[in-house]
Amino acid sequence: MFDLNIFFYFGCFLAILGSLATVWGPNVQDPIVRTFNVEIASIGVSLILLTYNHTLALLTFVTTGVAISLILLRAITRLEEMEADV
């Protein structure tokens, strides 16, 4: 079967990559790319938790995905309403 250490190390890699992409994300003009940059980190955290407990990983992925998406879409909508050049 699969070795769970692969999920752990790949999750750590995605969490670090997603964190760097989130820091770099505000320089991107496309709001969809900004959202994907944040989702990479949540997938990485979910993979890390997948090595410990499958239910915990699923709940973390769903809650972080929904919360981050709602916050980012609201922020993007507000910025476009103000016609800010971000």
N, CA, C and O atoms as CSV, one atom per row, in Angstrom:
chain,resi,resn,atom,element,x,y,z
A,1,MET,N,N,0.846,-1.186,0.000
A,1,MET,CA,C,0.000,0.000,0.000
A,1,MET,C,C,0.891,1.248,0.000
A,1,MET,O,O,2.083,1.163,-0.292
A,2,PHE,N,N,0.315,2.387,0.323
A,2,PHE,CA,C,1.065,3.639,0.338
A,2,PHE,C,C,1.760,3.842,1.674
A,2,PHE,O,O,1.270,3.420,2.722
A,3,ASP,N,N,2.887,4.484,1.614
A,3,ASP,CA,C,3.598,4.841,2.832
A,3,ASP,C,C,3.076,6.202,3.295
A,3,ASP,O,O,3.067,7.162,2.525
A,4,LEU,N,N,2.642,6.280,4.553
A,4,LEU,CA,C,2.045,7.519,5.041
A,4,LEU,C,C,3.055,8.650,5.193
A,4,LEU,O,O,2.669,9.817,5.261
A,5,ASN,N,N,4.343,8.319,5.247
A,5,ASN,CA,C,5.347,9.378,5.333
A,5,ASN,C,C,5.356,10.245,4.082
A,5,ASN,O,O,5.707,11.423,4.144
A,6,ILE,N,N,4.973,9.668,2.947
A,6,ILE,CA,C,4.910,10.446,1.713
A,6,ILE,C,C,3.861,11.544,1.848
A,6,ILE,O,O,4.099,12.683,1.446
A,7,PHE,N,N,2.697,11.205,2.413
A,7,PHE,CA,C,1.656,12.208,2.615
A,7,PHE,C,C,2.125,13.302,3.566
A,7,PHE,O,O,1.845,14.482,3.355
A,8,PHE,N,N,2.838,12.902,4.614
A,8,PHE,CA,C,3.307,13.887,5.594
A,8,PHE,C,C,4.300,14.868,4.971
A,8,PHE,O,O,4.162,16.081,5.127
A,9,TYR,N,N,5.295,14.340,4.267
A,9,TYR,CA,C,6.305,15.215,3.678
A,9,TYR,C,C,5.740,16.062,2.546
A,9,TYR,O,O,6.107,17.229,2.407
A,10,PHE,N,N,4.855,15.492,1.737
A,10,PHE,CA,C,4.228,16.266,0.672
A,10,PHE,C,C,3.310,17.339,1.265
A,10,PHE,O,O,3.209,18.438,0.720
A,11,GLY,N,N,2.642,17.023,2.376
A,11,GLY,CA,C,1.813,18.012,3.067
A,11,GLY,C,C,2.643,19.157,3.623
A,11,GLY,O,O,2.239,20.318,3.541
A,12,CYS,N,N,3.806,18.835,4.190
A,12,CYS,CA,C,4.707,19.893,4.680
A,12,CYS,C,C,5.184,20.777,3.531
A,12,CYS,O,O,5.247,22.000,3.655
A,13,PHE,N,N,5.517,20.139,2.413
A,13,PHE,CA,C,5.949,20.893,1.237
A,13,PHE,C,C,4.840,21.819,0.736
A,13,PHE,O,O,5.095,22.984,0.429
A,14,LEU,N,N,3.608,21.303,0.653
A,14,LEU,CA,C,2.497,22.131,0.192
A,14,LEU,C,C,2.162,23.241,1.179
A,14,LEU,O,O,1.802,24.343,0.764
A,15,ALA,N,N,2.272,22.971,2.471
A,15,ALA,CA,C,1.988,24.006,3.468
A,15,ALA,C,C,2.999,25.145,3.362
A,15,ALA,O,O,2.628,26.316,3.443
A,16,ILE,N,N,4.269,24.805,3.183
A,16,ILE,CA,C,5.297,25.840,3.034
A,16,ILE,C,C,5.117,26.582,1.714
A,16,ILE,O,O,5.173,27.811,1.675
A,17,LEU,N,N,4.903,25.838,0.642
A,17,LEU,CA,C,4.684,26.454,-0.664
A,17,LEU,C,C,3.433,27.331,-0.662
A,17,LEU,O,O,3.437,28.427,-1.222
A,18,GLY,N,N,2.368,26.847,-0.032
A,18,GLY,CA,C,1.132,27.632,0.047
A,18,GLY,C,C,1.292,28.894,0.881
A,18,GLY,O,O,0.702,29.928,0.567
A,19,SER,N,N,2.082,28.813,1.935
A,19,SER,CA,C,2.332,30.008,2.751
A,19,SER,C,C,3.110,31.050,1.959
A,19,SER,O,O,2.806,32.242,2.016
A,20,LEU,N,N,4.117,30.593,1.223
A,20,LEU,CA,C,4.872,31.530,0.383
A,20,LEU,C,C,4.000,32.105,-0.732
A,20,LEU,O,O,4.115,33.285,-1.063
A,21,ALA,N,N,3.134,31.280,-1.308
A,21,ALA,CA,C,2.239,31.758,-2.359
A,21,ALA,C,C,1.225,32.755,-1.811
A,21,ALA,O,O,0.831,33.685,-2.514
A,22,THR,N,N,0.802,32.571,-0.569
A,22,THR,CA,C,-0.129,33.516,0.039
A,22,THR,C,C,0.546,34.861,0.279
A,22,THR,O,O,-0.076,35.909,0.106
A,23,VAL,N,N,1.798,34.836,0.671
A,23,VAL,CA,C,2.538,36.085,0.855
A,23,VAL,C,C,2.755,36.771,-0.486
A,23,VAL,O,O,2.675,37.996,-0.581
A,24,TRP,N,N,3.028,35.987,-1.517
A,24,TRP,CA,C,3.247,36.525,-2.861
A,24,TRP,C,C,1.925,36.906,-3.524
A,24,TRP,O,O,1.907,37.743,-4.427
A,25,GLY,N,N,0.820,36.301,-3.087
A,25,GLY,CA,C,-0.491,36.445,-3.711
A,25,GLY,C,C,-1.022,37.847,-3.899
A,25,GLY,O,O,-1.619,38.109,-4.943
A,26,PRO,N,N,-0.850,38.777,-2.958
A,26,PRO,CA,C,-1.404,40.115,-3.179
A,26,PRO,C,C,-0.819,40.848,-4.380
A,26,PRO,O,O,-1.424,41.809,-4.856
A,27,ASN,N,N,0.331,40.429,-4.881
A,27,ASN,CA,C,0.893,41.074,-6.069
A,27,ASN,C,C,0.246,40.589,-7.355
A,27,ASN,O,O,0.476,41.171,-8.415
A,28,VAL,N,N,-0.559,39.535,-7.285
A,28,VAL,CA,C,-1.214,38.968,-8.461
A,28,VAL,C,C,-2.503,39.744,-8.724
A,28,VAL,O,O,-3.242,40.057,-7.791
A,29,GLN,N,N,-2.770,40.052,-9.978
A,29,GLN,CA,C,-3.958,40.822,-10.313
A,29,GLN,C,C,-5.225,39.974,-10.417
A,29,GLN,O,O,-6.326,40.495,-10.234
A,30,ASP,N,N,-5.093,38.692,-10.702
A,30,ASP,CA,C,-6.249,37.823,-10.890
A,30,ASP,C,C,-6.753,37.322,-9.532
A,30,ASP,O,O,-5.987,36.693,-8.802
A,31,PRO,N,N,-8.016,37.579,-9.172
A,31,PRO,CA,C,-8.519,37.142,-7.865
A,31,PRO,C,C,-8.627,35.624,-7.731
A,31,PRO,O,O,-8.533,35.097,-6.623
A,32,ILE,N,N,-8.822,34.922,-8.834
A,32,ILE,CA,C,-8.912,33.462,-8.770
A,32,ILE,C,C,-7.557,32.866,-8.387
A,32,ILE,O,O,-7.500,31.904,-7.621
A,33,VAL,N,N,-6.478,33.425,-8.909
A,33,VAL,CA,C,-5.136,32.946,-8.565
A,33,VAL,C,C,-4.846,33.219,-7.097
A,33,VAL,O,O,-4.200,32.409,-6.432
A,34,ARG,N,N,-5.313,34.342,-6.589
A,34,ARG,CA,C,-5.136,34.635,-5.156
A,34,ARG,C,C,-5.815,33.575,-4.304
A,34,ARG,O,O,-5.253,33.115,-3.310
A,35,THR,N,N,-7.024,33.190,-4.692
A,35,THR,CA,C,-7.755,32.175,-3.941
A,35,THR,C,C,-7.039,30.832,-3.991
A,35,THR,O,O,-6.940,30.149,-2.972
A,36,PHE,N,N,-6.540,30.444,-5.159
A,36,PHE,CA,C,-5.806,29.179,-5.273
A,36,PHE,C,C,-4.536,29.196,-4.435
A,36,PHE,O,O,-4.156,28.166,-3.879
A,37,ASN,N,N,-3.875,30.338,-4.332
A,37,ASN,CA,C,-2.662,30.420,-3.528
A,37,ASN,C,C,-2.938,30.077,-2.076
A,37,ASN,O,O,-2.109,29.435,-1.430
A,38,VAL,N,N,-4.078,30.488,-1.550
A,38,VAL,CA,C,-4.418,30.190,-0.161
A,38,VAL,C,C,-4.874,28.741,-0.014
A,38,VAL,O,O,-4.608,28.109,1.008
A,39,GLU,N,N,-5.547,28.219,-1.012
A,39,GLU,CA,C,-6.038,26.838,-0.934
A,39,GLU,C,C,-4.898,25.825,-0.920
A,39,GLU,O,O,-5.058,24.734,-0.373
A,40,ILE,N,N,-3.761,26.158,-1.504
A,40,ILE,CA,C,-2.619,25.238,-1.502
A,40,ILE,C,C,-2.184,24.940,-0.071
A,40,ILE,O,O,-1.891,23.791,0.261
A,41,ALA,N,N,-2.142,25.955,0.769
A,41,ALA,CA,C,-1.731,25.750,2.164
A,41,ALA,C,C,-2.738,24.894,2.920
A,41,ALA,O,O,-2.342,24.052,3.726
A,42,SER,N,N,-4.027,25.091,2.678
A,42,SER,CA,C,-5.027,24.284,3.390
A,42,SER,C,C,-4.971,22.818,2.963
A,42,SER,O,O,-5.211,21.932,3.783
A,43,ILE,N,N,-4.662,22.551,1.708
A,43,ILE,CA,C,-4.500,21.168,1.261
A,43,ILE,C,C,-3.273,20.540,1.928
A,43,ILE,O,O,-3.299,19.368,2.304
A,44,GLY,N,N,-2.202,21.321,2.072
A,44,GLY,CA,C,-1.002,20.822,2.740
A,44,GLY,C,C,-1.259,20.458,4.190
A,44,GLY,O,O,-0.801,19.417,4.662
A,45,VAL,N,N,-1.990,21.311,4.904
A,45,VAL,CA,C,-2.319,21.017,6.302
A,45,VAL,C,C,-3.209,19.783,6.388
A,45,VAL,O,O,-3.053,18.963,7.293
A,46,SER,N,N,-4.135,19.653,5.456
A,46,SER,CA,C,-5.000,18.475,5.448
A,46,SER,C,C,-4.210,17.194,5.197
A,46,SER,O,O,-4.504,16.161,5.798
A,47,LEU,N,N,-3.210,17.249,4.317
A,47,LEU,CA,C,-2.380,16.059,4.084
A,47,LEU,C,C,-1.549,15.696,5.309
A,47,LEU,O,O,-1.331,14.518,5.593
A,48,ILE,N,N,-1.089,16.711,6.031
A,48,ILE,CA,C,-0.343,16.426,7.268
A,48,ILE,C,C,-1.249,15.729,8.276
A,48,ILE,O,O,-0.854,14.746,8.902
A,49,LEU,N,N,-2.470,16.246,8.427
A,49,LEU,CA,C,-3.394,15.639,9.373
A,49,LEU,C,C,-3.910,14.290,8.881
A,49,LEU,O,O,-4.378,13.482,9.682
A,50,LEU,N,N,-3.833,14.037,7.579
A,50,LEU,CA,C,-4.261,12.753,7.036
A,50,LEU,C,C,-3.397,11.613,7.545
A,50,LEU,O,O,-3.865,10.480,7.656
A,51,THR,N,N,-2.153,11.899,7.854
A,51,THR,CA,C,-1.288,10.841,8.374
A,51,THR,C,C,-1.689,10.429,9.787
A,51,THR,O,O,-1.326,9.344,10.240
A,52,TYR,N,N,-2.436,11.284,10.489
A,52,TYR,CA,C,-2.833,10.979,11.853
A,52,TYR,C,C,-4.257,10.431,11.936
A,52,TYR,O,O,-4.508,9.431,12.609
A,53,ASN,N,N,-5.183,11.092,11.246
A,53,ASN,CA,C,-6.580,10.693,11.358
A,53,ASN,C,C,-7.321,11.167,10.112
A,53,ASN,O,O,-7.246,12.341,9.752
A,54,HIS,N,N,-8.028,10.270,9.463
A,54,HIS,CA,C,-8.712,10.612,8.218
A,54,HIS,C,C,-9.873,11.584,8.449
A,54,HIS,O,O,-10.079,12.499,7.652
A,55,THR,N,N,-10.624,11.392,9.523
A,55,THR,CA,C,-11.753,12.271,9.799
A,55,THR,C,C,-11.277,13.679,10.127
A,55,THR,O,O,-11.878,14.658,9.684
A,56,LEU,N,N,-10.221,13.784,10.886
A,56,LEU,CA,C,-9.664,15.079,11.232
A,56,LEU,C,C,-9.189,15.819,9.991
A,56,LEU,O,O,-9.385,17.029,9.875
A,57,ALA,N,N,-8.571,15.105,9.069
A,57,ALA,CA,C,-8.097,15.725,7.835
A,57,ALA,C,C,-9.257,16.208,6.985
A,57,ALA,O,O,-9.194,17.303,6.425
A,58,LEU,N,N,-10.305,15.422,6.878
A,58,LEU,CA,C,-11.463,15.815,6.069
A,58,LEU,C,C,-12.156,17.028,6.662
A,58,LEU,O,O,-12.512,17.955,5.933
A,59,LEU,N,N,-12.353,17.037,7.973
A,59,LEU,CA,C,-12.994,18.183,8.617
A,59,LEU,C,C,-12.148,19.445,8.485
A,59,LEU,O,O,-12.682,20.533,8.267
A,60,THR,N,N,-10.843,19.303,8.616
A,60,THR,CA,C,-9.961,20.461,8.475
A,60,THR,C,C,-10.003,21.012,7.066
A,60,THR,O,O,-10.063,22.227,6.877
A,61,PHE,N,N,-9.973,20.133,6.071
A,61,PHE,CA,C,-10.005,20.582,4.685
A,61,PHE,C,C,-11.309,21.305,4.368
A,61,PHE,O,O,-11.297,22.361,3.736
A,62,VAL,N,N,-12.415,20.749,4.799
A,62,VAL,CA,C,-13.714,21.366,4.506
A,62,VAL,C,C,-13.848,22.714,5.203
A,62,VAL,O,O,-14.250,23.694,4.577
A,63,THR,N,N,-13.519,22.775,6.487
A,63,THR,CA,C,-13.711,24.032,7.214
A,63,THR,C,C,-12.743,25.120,6.766
A,63,THR,O,O,-13.142,26.276,6.621
A,64,THR,N,N,-11.485,24.770,6.547
A,64,THR,CA,C,-10.551,25.809,6.101
A,64,THR,C,C,-10.858,26.252,4.682
A,64,THR,O,O,-10.732,27.434,4.359
A,65,GLY,N,N,-11.255,25.328,3.842
A,65,GLY,CA,C,-11.595,25.687,2.468
A,65,GLY,C,C,-12.784,26.633,2.398
A,65,GLY,O,O,-12.751,27.628,1.673
A,66,VAL,N,N,-13.823,26.326,3.142
A,66,VAL,CA,C,-15.018,27.170,3.135
A,66,VAL,C,C,-14.732,28.525,3.765
A,66,VAL,O,O,-15.107,29.560,3.214
A,67,ALA,N,N,-14.073,28.523,4.914
A,67,ALA,CA,C,-13.818,29.790,5.604
A,67,ALA,C,C,-12.912,30.707,4.792
A,67,ALA,O,O,-13.197,31.896,4.655
A,68,ILE,N,N,-11.841,30.171,4.262
A,68,ILE,CA,C,-10.907,30.995,3.497
A,68,ILE,C,C,-11.544,31.494,2.211
A,68,ILE,O,O,-11.336,32.641,1.816
A,69,SER,N,N,-12.315,30.642,1.561
A,69,SER,CA,C,-12.969,31.064,0.317
A,69,SER,C,C,-13.957,32.191,0.568
A,69,SER,O,O,-14.003,33.158,-0.193
A,70,LEU,N,N,-14.751,32.076,1.632
A,70,LEU,CA,C,-15.710,33.135,1.933
A,70,LEU,C,C,-15.025,34.453,2.269
A,70,LEU,O,O,-15.452,35.516,1.818
A,71,ILE,N,N,-13.967,34.380,3.059
A,71,ILE,CA,C,-13.252,35.598,3.437
A,71,ILE,C,C,-12.601,36.250,2.225
A,71,ILE,O,O,-12.697,37.464,2.041
A,72,LEU,N,N,-11.941,35.447,1.401
A,72,LEU,CA,C,-11.267,36.017,0.231
A,72,LEU,C,C,-12.243,36.572,-0.795
A,72,LEU,O,O,-12.012,37.645,-1.353
A,73,LEU,N,N,-13.329,35.854,-1.050
A,73,LEU,CA,C,-14.297,36.363,-2.019
A,73,LEU,C,C,-14.955,37.648,-1.528
A,73,LEU,O,O,-15.229,38.547,-2.323
A,74,ARG,N,N,-15.209,37.739,-0.234
A,74,ARG,CA,C,-15.770,38.980,0.330
A,74,ARG,C,C,-14.769,40.127,0.212
A,74,ARG,O,O,-15.147,41.246,-0.135
A,75,ALA,N,N,-13.505,39.858,0.495
A,75,ALA,CA,C,-12.481,40.899,0.391
A,75,ALA,C,C,-12.298,41.346,-1.056
A,75,ALA,O,O,-12.144,42.538,-1.323
A,76,ILE,N,N,-12.315,40.402,-1.986
A,76,ILE,CA,C,-12.164,40.758,-3.395
A,76,ILE,C,C,-13.350,41.575,-3.869
A,76,ILE,O,O,-13.186,42.535,-4.622
A,77,THR,N,N,-14.549,41.198,-3.431
A,77,THR,CA,C,-15.746,41.949,-3.813
A,77,THR,C,C,-15.698,43.369,-3.263
A,77,THR,O,O,-16.045,44.319,-3.964
A,78,ARG,N,N,-15.273,43.515,-2.022
A,78,ARG,CA,C,-15.183,44.862,-1.423
A,78,ARG,C,C,-14.163,45.725,-2.141
A,78,ARG,O,O,-14.398,46.914,-2.360
A,79,LEU,N,N,-13.035,45.138,-2.508
A,79,LEU,CA,C,-12.018,45.902,-3.223
A,79,LEU,C,C,-12.504,46.335,-4.601
A,79,LEU,O,O,-12.197,47.440,-5.048
A,80,GLU,N,N,-13.257,45.475,-5.274
A,80,GLU,CA,C,-13.774,45.856,-6.573
A,80,GLU,C,C,-14.881,46.889,-6.474
A,80,GLU,O,O,-15.049,47.710,-7.376
A,81,GLU,N,N,-15.642,46.856,-5.379
A,81,GLU,CA,C,-16.667,47.890,-5.155
A,81,GLU,C,C,-16.027,49.250,-4.941
A,81,GLU,O,O,-16.547,50.272,-5.389
A,82,MET,N,N,-14.899,49.253,-4.255
A,82,MET,CA,C,-14.189,50.521,-4.002
A,82,MET,C,C,-13.337,50.931,-5.199
A,82,MET,O,O,-12.743,52.009,-5.205
A,83,GLU,N,N,-13.282,50.070,-6.206
A,83,GLU,CA,C,-12.476,50.299,-7.404
A,83,GLU,C,C,-11.015,50.540,-7.057
A,83,GLU,O,O,-10.349,51.409,-7.620
A,84,ALA,N,N,-10.542,49.737,-6.110
A,84,ALA,CA,C,-9.145,49.849,-5.688
A,84,ALA,C,C,-8.258,49.139,-6.703
A,84,ALA,O,O,-8.623,48.096,-7.245
A,85,ASP,N,N,-7.110,49.709,-6.945
A,85,ASP,CA,C,-6.143,49.097,-7.850
A,85,ASP,C,C,-5.147,48.295,-7.038
A,85,ASP,O,O,-4.122,48.815,-6.598
A,86,VAL,N,N,-5.457,47.024,-6.843
A,86,VAL,CA,C,-4.603,46.156,-6.017
A,86,VAL,C,C,-3.864,45.206,-6.880
A,86,VAL,O,O,-3.092,44.389,-6.379
